[in-house]
Amino acid sequence: MKAVGGPQTYLLAGAFNCGKAQPGQIAAVSHGCPSALFEQVNILNTQQEAAH
């Protein structure tokens, strides 16, 4: 990781369903983080890999 953004780049995002248990629970979950800059990291592109 080369850099981490400041407070102005912080974004709170999440989902409406935690996806746990049977029957499924309805509970909002959220995760927040600032922007970050990474170098020399390989990211798996699942659409591209599925074509092979």
Phi and psi in degrees as a GROMACS rama.xvg file:
@    title "Ramachandran Plot"
@    xaxis  label "Phi"
@    yaxis  label "Psi"
@TYPE xy
-95.3303  -34.452  LYS-2
-155.855  155.049  ALA-3
-125.146  133.385  VAL-4
-69.4836  161.329  GLY-5
-82.7937  -173.498  GLY-6
-56.0465  -30.2415  PRO-7
-68.3449  -15.4652  GLN-8
-98.2326  -2.48284  THR-9
-65.8417  133.199  TYR-10
-132.581  127.722  LEU-11
-97.5626  122.91  LEU-12
-136.597  164.907  ALA-13
-176.454  -160.562  GLY-14
-136.539  158.501  ALA-15
-86.1454  -11.2841  PHE-16
-133.921  124.764  ASN-17
-74.9923  -17.5567  CYS-18
71.5991  23.0044  GLY-19
-107.734  156.337  LYS-20
75.4661  169.319  ALA-21
-129.426  116.03  GLN-22
-69.2558  161.352  PRO-23
-58.4837  140.364  GLY-24
-84.6556  146  GLN-25
-105.624  95.8711  ILE-26
-145.433  126.557  ALA-27
-69.5665  141.311  ALA-28
-129.109  146.319  VAL-29
-142.717  152.873  SER-30
-140.882  129.077  HIS-31
-116.847  152.173  GLY-32
-164.592  156.358  CYS-33
-84.5182  166.09  PRO-34
-64.6405  151.349  SER-35
-141.875  150.86  ALA-36
-113.236  122.315  LEU-37
-116.499  146.788  PHE-38
-127.385  149.34  GLU-39
56.3827  47.1393  GLN-40
-122.384  127.207  VAL-41
-86.6333  125.68  ASN-42
-107.49  129.667  ILE-43
-74.4637  121.26  LEU-44
-97.2869  99.0747  ASN-45
-64.8415  -33.3822  THR-46
-65.3281  -43.4624  GLN-47
-67.1923  -41.9188  GLN-48
-67.3125  -34.1853  GLU-49
-66.4931  -24.8188  ALA-50
-73.3148  -13.4208  ALA-51
